[in-house]
Amino acid sequence: MQIEEIESALEPLRAKLRNHKLYKELASLSDIKIFMENHVYAVWDFMSLLKALQIHLTCTTLPWKPSKNTNTARFINEIVLEEETDKNELGIYKSHYGMYLDAMEEVGANTDRISQLLESIQGMESVVRTIADTGLNEAVKNFLGFTFETIQTNQPHKIAAAFTFGREDLIPDMFLKIIEQAGEDQYPKLAYYLKRHIELDGDDHGPLSLKMIAELCGSAEWKWNEVVTTSTKALEQRIALWDDIANQIKSERSILA
């Protein structure tokens, strides 16, 4: 199996994401607030997937030992550098998660619940239970639960699959259109975050992550098959999250009508 075959197998789900009803619901800043208050959990768990890959594919313990695959190690370290310590619109070093929180505050979205969740999590041994016990809606809990269960497999090819194929492509473009209509100068933090997101994913992270999958699977057909299975589940979780957010937006709009 090759990358092209995986992409072909996943195309029906990716097409479902590309044509999801959520995108038609995102028509105002009020809609963006609801979206961001739910999507922020995906921004956070993406970082956990990334750090899990760094643990498995680079050396993060002492004494230091050389990585088995320096190409993959380089790729992961580059993403960590950019995602964890990028420059924001003011030239200040900040994680993309931190930039996202700043953008949420800029548009008036609530950041309390995600901050409280992070404070309540004590470690990987209890993270799934902690998430399950929160007051978050089921779609968010299921989404996060899948992510951390995948991380806990300690199998890099599965973690890389969720990292590579479980992302969304259209939201930044959709956001930018709304921000441009509202006045980009009014929301510089969100506009910068979105443009940076598009720049990195399109030019660097996307293509390199596919090479990482190929290197992790090699000639092991069972790994390729597990990548398809994990990627399918990741996309299904993303679609379920999108369904829930779209329904929240429609519900809120009907209340205000």
C-alpha positions in Angstrom: 0.0 0.0 0.0 1.1 3.6 -0.7 0.1 7.1 0.3 -2.0 7.4 -2.9 -4.0 4.3 -1.9 -4.6 5.7 1.6 -5.8 9.0 0.2 -8.1 7.2 -2.2 -9.6 5.0 0.6 -10.2 8.1 2.8 -11.6 10.3 0.0 -15.3 9.6 0.7 -14.8 10.8 4.3 -12.6 13.8 3.3 -15.2 14.8 0.7 -17.9 14.6 3.4 -15.8 17.0 5.5 -15.1 19.3 2.6 -18.9 19.5 1.9 -20.0 19.6 5.5 -23.0 21.6 6.5 -21.0 23.4 9.1 -19.3 25.6 6.5 -22.6 27.0 5.4 -23.5 27.8 9.0 -20.4 29.9 9.6 -21.8 33.2 8.5 -21.1 35.7 11.3 -18.7 36.4 14.2 -21.3 34.9 16.6 -21.0 31.6 14.7 -17.2 31.8 14.9 -17.4 32.2 18.7 -19.4 29.0 19.0 -17.1 27.2 16.6 -13.9 28.3 18.3 -15.2 27.4 21.8 -15.5 23.8 20.5 -12.6 23.7 18.0 -10.1 24.8 20.6 -10.0 21.3 22.0 -8.8 20.0 18.6 -6.1 22.7 18.6 -5.0 21.5 22.0 -5.1 17.7 21.3 -3.2 18.3 18.0 -0.3 19.5 20.2 -0.5 16.3 22.3 -0.3 14.2 19.1 2.7 16.2 18.0 4.5 15.8 21.4 3.8 12.1 21.4 5.5 11.8 18.0 8.4 13.8 19.3 8.8 11.4 22.2 8.7 8.4 19.9 10.7 9.7 16.9 13.4 11.9 18.5 15.4 11.5 21.7 13.8 13.3 24.7 15.5 11.2 27.4 18.9 11.0 29.0 21.4 9.9 28.1 20.9 11.1 24.6 20.9 8.5 21.8 20.7 9.2 18.1 17.3 8.9 16.4 16.8 5.9 14.1 15.4 8.1 11.3 16.9 11.6 11.3 14.7 12.8 8.4 11.6 12.1 10.5 13.2 13.5 13.6 14.1 16.7 11.8 10.5 17.0 10.5 9.0 16.6 14.0 11.4 19.0 15.6 10.7 21.6 13.0 6.9 21.3 13.6 7.4 21.5 17.3 9.5 24.6 16.9 6.8 26.3 14.8 3.8 25.0 16.7 5.1 25.5 20.2 7.3 28.6 19.8 6.2 30.5 16.7 6.1 34.3 16.5 2.7 35.9 16.8 1.5 39.0 14.9 3.6 41.2 17.3 6.8 39.2 16.8 6.5 37.6 20.3 7.2 33.9 20.7 4.1 32.0 21.4 2.5 28.6 20.8 -0.2 28.2 18.2 -2.5 27.1 21.0 -1.7 30.3 22.8 -2.3 32.3 19.7 -5.7 30.6 19.3 -6.7 31.5 22.8 -5.7 35.1 22.1 -7.8 35.1 19.0 -10.7 33.6 20.9 -10.5 36.5 23.4 -10.2 39.0 20.6 -13.6 37.9 19.1 -15.2 37.5 22.6 -15.2 33.7 22.8 -15.0 32.0 26.2 -11.7 30.3 27.1 -12.6 29.3 30.6 -13.6 25.8 30.0 -10.5 24.7 28.0 -8.3 26.4 30.6 -10.1 24.6 33.4 -9.8 21.3 31.6 -6.0 21.7 31.3 -5.7 22.6 35.0 -7.6 19.5 36.0 -5.5 17.0 34.0 -2.7 15.6 36.1 -1.1 13.2 33.7 -1.5 10.7 30.8 -2.5 7.9 33.2 -5.7 9.7 34.0 -6.4 12.0 31.0 -9.1 9.9 29.4 -11.0 9.5 32.7 -10.6 13.2 33.4 -12.1 14.1 30.0 -14.9 11.6 30.4 -15.8 13.1 33.8 -16.0 16.7 32.6 -19.2 18.6 31.7 -18.1 18.9 28.0 -20.6 17.7 25.4 -20.3 14.2 24.1 -18.9 15.1 20.7 -15.9 16.9 22.3 -15.4 14.1 24.8 -15.4 11.4 22.2 -13.1 13.4 20.0 -10.5 13.9 22.7 -11.0 10.4 24.0 -10.1 8.9 20.6 -7.0 11.1 20.4 -5.6 10.1 23.8 -6.5 6.4 23.3 -4.5 6.6 20.1 -1.6 8.2 21.8 -1.7 5.5 24.5 -1.2 2.7 21.9 2.4 3.9 21.8 2.5 3.0 18.1 4.0 5.9 16.1 2.4 5.0 12.8 -1.1 5.2 14.4 -0.3 8.5 16.2 1.1 9.8 12.9 -2.1 8.8 11.1 -4.3 10.7 13.5 -1.9 13.6 13.3 -1.8 13.6 9.5 -5.2 12.7 8.2 -7.5 13.9 11.1 -7.2 17.6 10.3 -9.6 20.0 8.6 -8.6 21.9 5.5 -11.5 24.4 4.8 -12.0 26.2 8.1 -9.1 28.7 7.7 -10.4 29.8 4.3 -13.9 30.1 5.7 -12.8 32.1 8.7 -10.7 34.5 6.5 -13.7 35.3 4.4 -15.8 36.2 7.4 -12.9 38.2 9.0 -12.4 40.1 5.8 -16.1 41.0 5.7 -16.0 42.2 9.3 -12.8 44.1 8.8 -9.5 42.3 9.1 -7.9 45.2 11.0 -10.4 44.7 13.8 -9.3 41.1 14.4 -5.5 41.0 13.7 -4.8 38.1 16.0 -7.3 35.7 14.4 -6.4 36.9 10.9 -2.7 36.3 11.6 -3.3 32.9 13.1 -5.4 31.7 10.2 -2.9 32.9 7.6 0.0 31.3 9.4 -2.0 28.1 9.7 -2.6 28.0 6.0 1.0 28.9 5.2 2.5 26.1 7.3 0.1 23.4 6.5 0.0 23.9 2.8 3.7 24.6 2.2 5.5 22.5 4.8 3.6 20.4 7.3 1.1 18.7 4.9 3.6 17.2 2.4 6.2 16.3 5.1 3.7 14.5 7.2 2.9 12.2 4.3 6.6 11.4 4.0 6.6 10.6 7.7 3.8 8.1 7.3 5.6 6.4 4.4 8.8 6.1 6.5 7.1 4.8 9.6 5.2 2.1 7.6 7.9 1.1 5.2 7.1 -2.3 3.7 4.9 -3.5 6.6 1.5 -3.9 5.1 -0.1 -4.3 8.5 1.1 -0.9 9.5 -0.4 0.6 6.3 -3.7 -1.1 7.0 -3.7 0.3 10.6 -3.0 3.8 9.3 -6.2 3.5 7.2 -8.2 2.2 10.1 -6.9 4.9 12.5 -7.3 7.7 9.9 -10.8 6.6 9.2 -11.8 6.8 12.8 -10.1 10.2 13.2 -12.1 11.6 10.3 -15.3 10.1 11.6 -14.6 11.8 14.9 -14.0 15.1 13.1 -17.2 14.8 11.2 -19.1 14.0 14.4 -17.6 17.1 16.0 -18.5 19.2 13.0 -22.1 17.8 13.2 -22.4 18.9 16.8 -21.0 22.4 16.2 -23.3 23.0 13.3 -26.3 22.0 15.4 -25.1 24.3 18.2 -24.9 27.2 15.8 -28.3 26.5 14.3 -29.8 26.1 17.8 -28.3 29.4 19.0 -29.5 31.2 15.9 -33.1 29.9 16.4 -33.1 31.2 20.0 -31.9 34.6 18.9 -34.4 34.8 16.1 
